[in-house]
């Protein structure tokens, strides 16, 4: 959505900014080694300074660093689970020089559930306290939804359990696996035995996810061989405040059997000034359409990505794509936006949407 935390401001992320960051790090990394051994507060301050130095490359990336107790150190660049920014993390690490005594890592790495223990809010999250079970829905059989169980779970402390559970899961599986292999997850209590749910040790979660991924890939090996015929539909509606909304949607995808094979929603939001109803004037509309046409031509040149339509509403043109290679599409779009339209207000985000739930609101209206 406009302003969503998963958005990316395209005006950052240059090669020059990456090189300047690594030059700064090479010149200052010895300070971290000294602080790590002697002063935890200065270590924290150094990381704040490091993140500040990252901002010219990208203002949303974060960093973690620490020693292994044997004179070696690791710097981890992370997007905190923001899928649209994963390629920027990888780009920065790819541009890094070799630095003696340092391991440079893209994304928080998997530590394995048998190796970690998280203590938060006076609650222990470990292989001794956490198991999981799968939730299945016959309507959406490809979705991977799990519940992490904790024996001390209380509904009135739900927020604490969800926060700690997310951190525990991301540390055990790693940032990339958590974001890409699971559709939904929550923390809950241990279910009653009469519910018939199979409780699985958390140490088996990686094995379970690999099995589900293998099953999914095999199911859609022939994906994309029967792209539906284009069938564009124009829709009009008003929201609760009587603001108008216009959409143009390719309804040919509505009953397409391969939709789940393209599970990543790529949404691009283009801001315009508009009138008092949030609609663009004729000149703005022409510029919006030209920009959208450029982006569509760029992204659909890759057969891994399909354009499914756009919506014009509340001072934003939202353009929708689905892809089976979020990393490639994201890199393409980052590069395009960094090289073009430096003065445009454009954000984009990527999230899993295997059953194209975002588009169902439009497909349902097209049927009426």
C-alpha positions as CSV (number, residue, x, y, z in Angstrom):
1,X,0.0,0.0,0.0
2,X,1.2,3.6,-0.4
3,X,3.7,4.3,2.4
4,X,3.9,0.6,3.3
5,X,7.0,-0.3,5.2
6,X,7.8,-2.8,2.4
7,X,8.1,0.1,-0.1
8,X,11.4,1.2,-1.6
9,X,12.3,4.8,-2.4
10,X,14.0,4.6,-5.8
11,X,16.2,7.6,-5.4
12,X,18.9,5.6,-3.5
13,X,21.3,2.8,-4.2
14,X,24.1,3.8,-6.5
15,X,27.3,2.1,-7.2
16,X,29.2,5.1,-5.9
17,X,27.3,5.0,-2.6
18,X,28.2,1.4,-2.2
19,X,31.9,2.0,-2.8
20,X,31.9,4.9,-0.4
21,X,30.3,2.8,2.3
22,X,32.9,0.0,2.0
23,X,35.7,2.6,2.0
24,X,34.3,4.0,5.2
25,X,34.0,0.5,6.7
26,X,37.6,-0.5,5.8
27,X,38.9,2.7,7.4
28,X,36.8,2.3,10.6
29,X,36.4,-1.5,11.2
30,X,39.3,-1.6,13.7
31,X,37.3,0.7,16.0
32,X,34.6,-2.0,16.2
33,X,37.1,-4.7,17.1
34,X,38.3,-2.5,20.0
35,X,34.8,-1.7,21.1
36,X,33.6,-5.3,20.8
37,X,36.2,-6.4,23.3
38,X,35.9,-3.5,25.8
39,X,32.7,-1.4,25.6
40,X,29.2,-2.7,24.6
41,X,27.8,0.9,24.6
42,X,30.4,2.1,22.1
43,X,29.7,-1.1,20.0
44,X,26.1,-0.1,19.8
45,X,27.0,3.5,18.9
46,X,29.4,2.2,16.1
47,X,26.5,0.2,14.6
48,X,24.3,3.2,14.6
49,X,27.1,5.1,12.8
50,X,27.5,2.3,10.4
51,X,23.7,2.3,9.5
52,X,23.9,6.0,9.0
53,X,26.8,5.5,6.5
54,X,24.5,3.0,4.7
55,X,21.7,5.5,4.1
56,X,23.1,7.0,0.8
57,X,23.1,3.5,-0.6
58,X,19.7,2.6,0.8
59,X,18.0,4.2,3.8
60,X,16.1,1.1,4.9
61,X,18.9,-1.5,5.3
62,X,20.2,-2.5,8.8
63,X,23.4,-4.2,10.0
64,X,24.5,-6.6,12.7
65,X,28.0,-7.4,13.7
66,X,29.9,-9.4,16.3
67,X,32.9,-11.5,17.1
68,X,33.2,-15.3,17.2
69,X,35.5,-15.3,20.2
70,X,38.4,-16.4,18.1
71,X,39.5,-13.1,16.6
72,X,37.1,-13.3,13.7
73,X,34.2,-11.0,13.1
74,X,31.0,-11.1,11.0
75,X,29.1,-8.2,9.5
76,X,25.5,-9.0,8.4
77,X,23.6,-6.7,6.2
78,X,19.8,-7.2,6.5
79,X,16.5,-5.9,5.1
80,X,14.6,-7.1,8.2
81,X,12.5,-9.4,6.1
82,X,11.6,-6.8,3.5
83,X,11.6,-8.9,0.3
84,X,11.7,-5.9,-2.1
85,X,15.1,-5.0,-0.6
86,X,16.7,-8.4,-0.6
87,X,18.5,-7.7,-4.0
88,X,19.9,-4.4,-2.5
89,X,21.4,-6.4,0.4
90,X,23.0,-8.9,-2.0
91,X,24.2,-6.1,-4.3
92,X,26.0,-4.4,-1.4
93,X,27.7,-7.6,-0.3
94,X,28.7,-8.4,-3.9
95,X,30.4,-5.1,-4.1
96,X,32.3,-5.5,-0.9
97,X,36.1,-5.8,-0.9
98,X,37.9,-8.7,0.9
99,X,38.6,-7.5,4.5
100,X,41.0,-9.5,6.6
101,X,39.4,-11.0,9.8
102,X,35.8,-10.3,8.5
103,X,33.0,-12.5,7.1
104,X,30.5,-10.4,5.2
105,X,27.0,-11.9,5.0
106,X,23.8,-11.0,3.1
107,X,20.7,-11.6,5.2
108,X,20.5,-13.0,8.8
109,X,21.8,-16.6,8.4
110,X,20.0,-19.8,9.6
111,X,21.4,-20.9,13.0
112,X,19.3,-24.1,13.3
113,X,16.8,-24.6,16.0
114,X,18.9,-27.1,17.9
115,X,21.6,-24.4,18.3
116,X,19.6,-21.4,19.6
117,X,17.6,-20.2,22.6
118,X,15.8,-16.9,22.8
119,X,14.7,-15.4,26.2
120,X,12.3,-12.5,25.9
121,X,9.6,-11.2,28.2
122,X,10.5,-13.9,30.8
123,X,9.7,-16.6,28.2
124,X,12.0,-19.2,26.8
125,X,11.9,-20.1,23.1
126,X,14.0,-23.2,22.3
127,X,13.7,-26.7,21.0
128,X,12.5,-27.7,24.4
129,X,9.6,-25.3,24.5
130,X,8.5,-24.8,20.9
131,X,6.9,-27.2,18.4
132,X,4.7,-26.6,15.4
133,X,1.8,-27.9,13.5
134,X,0.5,-27.2,10.0
135,X,-2.8,-25.5,9.1
136,X,-4.3,-26.7,5.8
137,X,-7.2,-25.3,3.7
138,X,-8.6,-27.3,0.9
139,X,-9.4,-24.1,-1.0
140,X,-5.7,-23.0,-0.9
141,X,-3.7,-26.3,-0.7
142,X,-0.4,-24.7,-1.8
143,X,-0.2,-22.2,1.1
144,X,2.2,-23.1,3.8
145,X,0.7,-21.9,7.1
146,X,2.1,-23.0,10.5
147,X,1.4,-22.4,14.2
148,X,4.3,-22.4,16.6
149,X,3.2,-23.8,19.9
150,X,4.4,-22.7,23.3
151,X,3.2,-24.3,26.6
152,X,3.1,-20.9,28.4
153,X,1.0,-19.1,25.7
154,X,-1.6,-16.7,27.0
155,X,-4.0,-14.7,24.8
156,X,-3.6,-11.6,26.9
157,X,0.2,-11.7,26.2
158,X,-0.3,-12.5,22.5
159,X,1.8,-9.5,21.2
160,X,4.8,-10.6,23.3
161,X,4.5,-14.2,22.1
162,X,4.2,-13.1,18.4
163,X,7.2,-10.8,18.7
164,X,9.5,-13.4,20.4
165,X,8.2,-16.2,18.1
166,X,9.1,-14.1,15.0
167,X,12.6,-13.5,16.2
168,X,13.1,-17.2,17.2
169,X,11.8,-18.4,13.8
170,X,14.0,-16.0,11.8
171,X,17.1,-16.9,13.8
172,X,16.4,-20.6,13.4
173,X,15.4,-20.6,9.7
174,X,17.3,-17.6,8.6
175,X,15.9,-14.4,7.1
176,X,15.6,-15.5,3.5
177,X,14.0,-18.9,4.3
178,X,11.5,-17.3,6.7
179,X,10.4,-14.8,4.1
180,X,10.2,-17.1,1.1
181,X,9.2,-20.5,2.4
182,X,6.3,-19.7,4.7
183,X,3.1,-18.0,3.7
184,X,1.7,-17.3,7.3
185,X,2.8,-18.2,10.8
186,X,1.6,-17.4,14.3
187,X,2.4,-18.4,17.9
188,X,-0.3,-20.2,19.9
189,X,-0.9,-22.6,22.7
190,X,-0.7,-26.4,22.6
191,X,-4.0,-27.7,21.0
192,X,-6.2,-30.3,22.7
193,X,-5.4,-33.8,21.6
194,X,-9.0,-34.3,20.3
195,X,-8.4,-31.7,17.6
196,X,-6.4,-34.3,15.7
197,X,-3.5,-32.1,14.8
198,X,0.0,-33.5,14.4
199,X,2.5,-31.7,16.7
200,X,6.0,-31.7,15.1
201,X,9.3,-30.9,16.8
202,X,10.6,-27.5,15.7
203,X,13.9,-29.1,14.7
204,X,11.9,-30.8,11.9
205,X,10.5,-27.5,10.5
206,X,13.3,-27.1,7.8
207,X,12.7,-30.6,6.6
208,X,8.9,-30.0,6.4
209,X,9.4,-26.8,4.5
210,X,11.8,-28.4,2.0
211,X,9.2,-31.2,1.4
212,X,6.4,-28.6,0.8
213,X,8.7,-26.6,-1.6
214,X,9.6,-29.8,-3.5
215,X,6.0,-30.8,-3.8
216,X,5.0,-27.3,-5.0
217,X,7.8,-27.2,-7.7
218,X,6.8,-30.6,-9.0
219,X,3.2,-29.6,-9.2
220,X,3.9,-26.6,-11.4
221,X,6.8,-27.9,-13.6
222,X,4.8,-27.0,-16.7
223,X,3.8,-23.5,-15.4
224,X,3.2,-20.8,-18.0
225,X,2.6,-23.0,-21.0
226,X,-1.0,-21.8,-21.4
227,X,-1.1,-18.1,-20.6
228,X,-4.7,-17.0,-20.9
229,X,-5.9,-14.7,-23.6
230,X,-5.9,-11.1,-22.6
231,X,-9.4,-9.8,-21.5
232,X,-9.2,-6.3,-20.1
233,X,-12.1,-4.9,-18.0
234,X,-12.5,-1.3,-16.8
235,X,-14.1,-1.0,-13.3
236,X,-15.5,2.0,-11.5
237,X,-16.3,2.3,-7.8
238,X,-16.5,4.7,-4.8
239,X,-15.1,4.3,-1.3
240,X,-16.9,5.1,1.9
241,X,-16.0,8.7,1.6
242,X,-17.3,8.9,-1.9
243,X,-13.9,9.0,-3.5
244,X,-13.8,7.5,-7.0
245,X,-11.7,4.6,-7.9
246,X,-10.9,3.3,-11.4
247,X,-9.2,0.1,-12.4
248,X,-8.2,-1.7,-15.6
249,X,-7.8,-5.4,-14.9
250,X,-6.8,-8.4,-17.2
251,X,-9.7,-10.6,-16.2
252,X,-8.3,-13.3,-18.4
253,X,-6.3,-14.5,-15.4
254,X,-9.4,-14.9,-13.3
255,X,-9.7,-18.7,-13.8
256,X,-6.1,-19.4,-14.9
257,X,-4.9,-22.7,-13.4
258,X,-1.3,-21.6,-13.2
259,X,-1.8,-18.6,-10.9
260,X,-0.1,-20.2,-7.9
261,X,3.0,-20.9,-10.0
262,X,3.5,-17.1,-10.0
263,X,3.2,-16.5,-6.2
264,X,4.9,-13.1,-5.8
265,X,2.9,-9.9,-6.0
266,X,4.9,-6.9,-7.2
267,X,3.0,-3.7,-6.6
268,X,4.3,-0.3,-7.8
269,X,2.6,2.8,-6.4
270,X,3.1,6.0,-8.4
271,X,2.1,9.2,-6.6
272,X,0.5,12.2,-8.4
273,X,-0.9,15.5,-7.1
274,X,-4.4,15.0,-8.5
275,X,-7.6,17.0,-7.8
276,X,-9.8,17.2,-4.7
277,X,-11.2,13.7,-5.5
278,X,-7.7,12.2,-5.8
279,X,-7.9,11.8,-9.6
280,X,-5.2,13.0,-12.0
281,X,-5.8,15.7,-14.6
282,X,-5.3,15.0,-18.3
283,X,-1.6,15.9,-18.3
284,X,-0.9,13.8,-15.2
285,X,-2.9,10.9,-16.7
286,X,-0.8,11.0,-19.8
287,X,2.4,11.0,-17.8
288,X,1.2,8.2,-15.6
289,X,0.3,6.0,-18.6
290,X,3.6,6.7,-20.3
291,X,5.5,5.7,-17.1
292,X,3.3,2.6,-16.6
293,X,3.9,1.5,-20.2
294,X,7.7,1.8,-19.7
295,X,7.6,-0.3,-16.6
296,X,5.3,-2.9,-18.1
297,X,7.5,-3.3,-21.2
298,X,10.5,-3.7,-19.0
299,X,9.1,-6.3,-16.6
300,X,7.1,-8.4,-19.0
301,X,10.1,-8.8,-21.3
302,X,10.9,-11.6,-18.7
303,X,8.5,-14.5,-19.1
304,X,8.6,-15.0,-15.3
305,X,6.5,-11.9,-14.8
306,X,2.9,-11.0,-15.8
307,X,1.2,-7.6,-15.8
308,X,-2.3,-8.0,-14.4
309,X,-3.6,-4.4,-14.3
310,X,-3.7,-1.1,-12.5
311,X,-5.9,1.0,-10.1
312,X,-6.1,4.8,-10.0
313,X,-7.3,6.0,-6.6
314,X,-6.6,8.6,-3.8
315,X,-3.6,10.2,-5.6
316,X,-1.9,6.9,-6.5
317,X,-1.7,4.8,-9.6
318,X,-1.0,1.2,-8.4
319,X,0.3,-1.2,-11.0
320,X,0.2,-4.9,-10.4
321,X,2.4,-7.8,-11.5
322,X,2.8,-11.4,-10.5
323,X,6.1,-13.2,-10.9
324,X,7.8,-16.5,-10.0
325,X,11.2,-14.9,-9.6
326,X,10.9,-12.0,-7.2
327,X,14.6,-11.5,-7.1
328,X,15.1,-10.9,-10.8
329,X,12.0,-8.7,-11.1
330,X,13.1,-6.7,-8.1
331,X,16.6,-6.2,-9.4
332,X,15.3,-5.1,-12.8
333,X,13.0,-2.5,-11.2
334,X,15.6,-1.2,-8.7
335,X,18.0,-0.6,-11.6
336,X,15.4,1.1,-13.7
337,X,14.2,3.4,-10.9
338,X,17.8,4.3,-9.9
339,X,18.6,5.3,-13.4
340,X,15.4,7.0,-14.3
341,X,12.7,9.2,-12.8
342,X,14.8,10.5,-9.9
343,X,12.2,13.2,-9.2
344,X,9.2,10.8,-9.3
345,X,7.5,9.6,-6.1
346,X,7.4,5.9,-6.7
347,X,7.5,3.1,-4.2
348,X,7.1,-0.7,-4.7
349,X,6.8,-3.7,-2.5
350,X,6.8,-7.5,-3.0
351,X,4.9,-10.0,-0.9
352,X,3.7,-13.6,-1.2
353,X,0.2,-13.9,-2.6
354,X,0.0,-17.5,-4.0
355,X,-3.7,-17.3,-4.7
356,X,-3.7,-13.8,-6.0
357,X,-6.0,-12.6,-3.2
358,X,-5.2,-9.0,-4.0
359,X,-6.7,-9.4,-7.5
360,X,-9.9,-11.2,-6.3
361,X,-11.5,-7.9,-5.3
362,X,-11.3,-6.9,-9.0
363,X,-12.2,-10.3,-10.5
364,X,-15.3,-10.4,-8.3
365,X,-16.4,-7.0,-9.4
366,X,-15.7,-7.9,-13.1
367,X,-18.1,-10.9,-12.7
368,X,-21.0,-8.7,-11.4
